[in-house]
C-alpha cells in the first residue's frame, strides 16, 4: 500500500508539472484554433485571440482542486438523523420563529434546512467535512433559504455559541464530554440543548422522549437540557 501511494503521489506531481502541462496547452491551443477558424469574422476572432493566452496558461485548472481542511477532528461519523426525528427534536426544543439555532455536526444540512424552512428559525450548521459542507450550502441556495440558513465549514470546538437559543447535537458520548465545558462557559441562561440518542454526562435532562419507530424500524431517544446559571 505504501508503494502504491508513493507511485500515485509521483504520478500526481508529474501531471501537475510544467512539463506535463505543455502537451495539455498544445492540445488546448489546437482545439481553440479550430474554433477560431470555424467562428470566422474579424471581431469575434479578435475577441477570442485576446483570451487565448490566458486559457493556454490555465493548465492548473485541469488538475484536481486542493481543498483546504480546517484544523480539528471529526467528533462523530456521518449518520443522518431521519427527517421525522429531526422535526420531533425541534418541536421538543420548542423552537420558535426568529430564534437562533446551531446544529453541531450538521452533515447534509437537514436540521438547518428544516429549522429555517418549517420553523422560521435563524439556523446555522457547523460541519468539518468539506464535501458535506459544500452539499449543504448548495441545498440551501437551491431552496432560497440563504437569509435564514447558513453553513460554517469548521470545527465545532472552535465556534462561539453564545448567541444560541437552541443547540442540536448528535455526537458520541466522548465528544459530548469534550464539548460540555465549552457550552457551560458560553451558553446563556435558558438556552436549550436538544441531544439525539447520547446524553451529556453531568447534566440532568429536563425531559426525555422515546421514539419507538422512525418509520424505518429504528428507535431513538431525544434529551432536552436547559442551561441554568
C-alpha positions as CSV (number, residue, x, y, z in Angstrom):
1,X,0.0,0.0,0.0
2,X,2.8,2.4,0.8
3,X,4.5,1.7,-2.5
4,X,1.2,2.3,-4.4
5,X,0.6,5.6,-2.6
6,X,4.1,6.7,-3.4
7,X,3.7,5.9,-7.1
8,X,0.3,7.7,-7.1
9,X,1.9,10.8,-5.5
10,X,4.7,10.8,-8.1
11,X,2.2,10.4,-10.9
12,X,0.0,13.2,-9.5
13,X,3.0,15.5,-9.1
14,X,4.2,14.8,-12.6
15,X,0.8,15.5,-14.0
16,X,0.8,19.0,-12.5
17,X,4.4,19.8,-13.5
18,X,5.2,22.4,-16.2
19,X,6.5,19.6,-18.5
20,X,3.2,17.8,-18.2
21,X,1.2,21.0,-18.8
22,X,3.0,21.6,-22.1
23,X,1.2,18.9,-24.1
24,X,-2.1,20.0,-22.5
25,X,-1.6,23.6,-23.6
26,X,-0.6,22.4,-27.0
27,X,-3.8,20.3,-27.4
28,X,-5.9,23.2,-26.0
29,X,-4.3,25.6,-28.4
30,X,-5.1,23.3,-31.4
31,X,-8.7,23.0,-30.3
32,X,-9.1,26.7,-29.8
33,X,-7.5,27.5,-33.2
34,X,-10.0,25.2,-34.9
35,X,-12.8,27.1,-33.1
36,X,-11.4,30.3,-34.3
37,X,-11.4,29.2,-37.9
38,X,-15.0,27.9,-37.6
39,X,-16.3,31.1,-35.9
40,X,-14.9,33.4,-38.5
41,X,-15.3,37.2,-38.5
42,X,-12.6,39.6,-37.5
43,X,-14.4,40.9,-34.4
44,X,-15.2,37.6,-32.9
45,X,-11.8,36.1,-33.8
46,X,-10.0,39.0,-32.3
47,X,-12.0,38.7,-29.1
48,X,-11.1,35.0,-28.8
49,X,-7.5,35.8,-29.6
50,X,-7.4,38.1,-26.6
51,X,-8.4,35.3,-24.2
52,X,-6.3,32.6,-25.9
53,X,-3.1,33.3,-23.9
54,X,-4.9,33.1,-20.6
55,X,-6.7,29.9,-21.5
56,X,-3.4,28.3,-22.6
57,X,-1.8,29.2,-19.3
58,X,-4.6,27.8,-17.3
59,X,-3.3,24.2,-17.1
60,X,-3.5,24.0,-13.3
61,X,-7.3,24.3,-13.6
62,X,-7.2,20.8,-15.2
63,X,-5.7,19.3,-12.1
64,X,-7.9,18.2,-9.2
65,X,-8.8,21.0,-6.8
66,X,-6.9,21.0,-3.5
67,X,-9.5,21.7,-0.7
68,X,-8.1,23.2,2.4
69,X,-9.3,21.4,5.5
70,X,-9.9,23.2,8.8
71,X,-7.8,22.2,11.8
72,X,-9.6,19.9,14.2
73,X,-11.0,16.4,14.2
74,X,-14.3,14.8,13.3
75,X,-16.2,14.1,16.5
76,X,-18.7,11.6,15.1
77,X,-19.3,9.6,12.0
78,X,-21.8,10.9,9.5
79,X,-25.1,9.2,10.2
80,X,-28.0,11.3,9.2
81,X,-31.0,11.7,11.6
82,X,-34.3,10.7,9.9
83,X,-36.3,13.8,9.0
84,X,-39.2,12.6,11.1
85,X,-36.9,12.6,14.1
86,X,-35.5,16.0,13.2
87,X,-39.0,17.5,13.4
88,X,-39.6,15.8,16.7
89,X,-36.3,17.2,18.1
90,X,-37.1,20.8,17.1
91,X,-40.7,20.5,18.4
92,X,-39.3,19.0,21.6
93,X,-36.9,22.0,22.0
94,X,-39.9,24.4,21.3
95,X,-38.0,26.1,18.6
96,X,-39.7,29.4,17.6
97,X,-39.6,31.7,14.6
98,X,-36.6,34.0,14.7
99,X,-34.7,32.0,17.3
100,X,-31.1,31.2,16.8
101,X,-30.3,27.5,16.3
102,X,-26.9,25.9,15.9
103,X,-26.5,22.3,14.7
104,X,-23.2,20.9,15.8
105,X,-22.0,18.5,13.1
106,X,-24.7,19.4,10.5
107,X,-23.9,16.7,8.0
108,X,-26.0,17.2,4.9
109,X,-27.7,20.2,6.5
110,X,-31.2,18.7,7.0
111,X,-31.6,20.0,10.6
112,X,-30.6,23.5,9.4
113,X,-32.9,23.4,6.4
114,X,-35.9,22.1,8.4
115,X,-35.4,24.6,11.2
116,X,-35.3,27.5,8.7
117,X,-38.0,26.3,6.4
118,X,-40.6,24.8,8.7
119,X,-39.9,26.6,12.0
120,X,-38.7,30.0,10.7
121,X,-35.6,29.9,12.8
122,X,-32.2,31.5,12.0
123,X,-30.3,28.3,11.7
124,X,-26.5,27.7,11.4
125,X,-24.8,24.3,10.9
126,X,-21.2,23.6,11.7
127,X,-19.6,20.8,9.6
128,X,-15.9,19.9,9.4
129,X,-16.3,17.7,6.3
130,X,-15.7,19.9,3.2
131,X,-17.9,17.9,0.8
132,X,-20.8,17.7,3.2
133,X,-20.5,21.5,4.0
134,X,-20.5,22.2,0.2
135,X,-23.5,20.0,-0.4
136,X,-25.4,21.7,2.4
137,X,-24.7,25.1,1.2
138,X,-25.8,24.2,-2.3
139,X,-29.0,22.7,-0.9
140,X,-29.7,26.0,1.0
141,X,-29.1,28.1,-2.1
142,X,-31.3,25.8,-4.2
143,X,-34.2,26.3,-1.7
144,X,-33.7,30.0,-1.5
145,X,-33.0,29.9,2.3
146,X,-29.8,31.9,2.4
147,X,-31.3,34.6,4.7
148,X,-32.2,32.1,7.4
149,X,-29.9,29.1,6.9
150,X,-26.1,29.1,7.0
151,X,-23.3,26.5,7.0
152,X,-19.9,27.1,8.5
153,X,-17.1,24.7,7.3
154,X,-15.2,24.4,10.6
155,X,-14.5,22.7,13.9
156,X,-17.4,22.6,16.3
157,X,-15.0,23.0,19.2
158,X,-13.8,26.4,17.9
159,X,-17.0,28.3,17.5
160,X,-18.9,30.8,19.5
161,X,-22.4,29.7,20.6
162,X,-23.2,32.5,23.0
163,X,-26.0,33.8,20.8
164,X,-27.8,30.4,20.6
165,X,-31.3,29.9,21.8
166,X,-31.2,26.2,20.8
167,X,-28.4,23.7,20.1
168,X,-29.0,20.5,18.2
169,X,-26.4,17.8,19.0
170,X,-26.0,14.3,17.6
171,X,-22.5,13.3,18.7
172,X,-20.8,10.4,20.5
173,X,-20.7,10.4,24.4
174,X,-17.0,11.1,24.5
175,X,-17.5,14.1,22.1
176,X,-20.3,15.4,24.3
177,X,-17.9,15.3,27.3
178,X,-15.3,17.3,25.4
179,X,-18.0,19.8,24.3
180,X,-19.7,20.3,27.7
181,X,-17.2,22.6,29.4
182,X,-17.2,25.0,26.5
183,X,-21.0,25.1,26.4
184,X,-21.2,25.7,30.1
185,X,-19.0,28.7,29.7
186,X,-20.6,30.1,26.5
187,X,-24.3,29.4,26.7
188,X,-26.7,31.9,28.2
189,X,-29.2,31.1,31.0
190,X,-32.2,29.4,29.5
191,X,-30.5,28.1,26.3
192,X,-32.0,24.7,25.3
193,X,-29.8,21.8,24.1
194,X,-31.6,19.0,22.3
195,X,-29.5,15.8,22.1
196,X,-30.2,12.8,19.9
197,X,-29.5,9.4,21.5
198,X,-26.5,10.3,23.6
199,X,-26.6,12.1,26.9
200,X,-24.4,14.8,28.3
201,X,-22.9,13.2,31.5
202,X,-23.1,15.6,34.4
203,X,-26.2,17.2,33.1
204,X,-29.7,16.2,34.0
205,X,-32.2,16.4,31.2
206,X,-35.4,18.4,31.8
207,X,-37.3,16.0,29.6
208,X,-36.8,12.8,27.6
209,X,-38.8,11.4,24.7
210,X,-38.5,7.9,23.3
211,X,-39.3,7.4,19.6
212,X,-40.2,3.7,19.1
213,X,-40.2,3.7,15.3
214,X,-38.9,6.4,13.0
215,X,-40.7,4.8,10.0
216,X,-37.7,2.6,9.1
217,X,-37.9,0.3,12.2
218,X,-35.3,2.2,14.3
219,X,-35.8,3.6,17.7
220,X,-34.4,6.9,19.1
221,X,-34.2,8.8,22.3
222,X,-34.3,12.6,22.5
223,X,-33.0,14.5,25.5
224,X,-33.7,18.2,26.3
225,X,-31.4,20.1,28.5
226,X,-31.9,23.7,29.7
227,X,-28.9,25.8,30.8
228,X,-29.3,27.2,34.3
229,X,-26.8,29.7,35.6
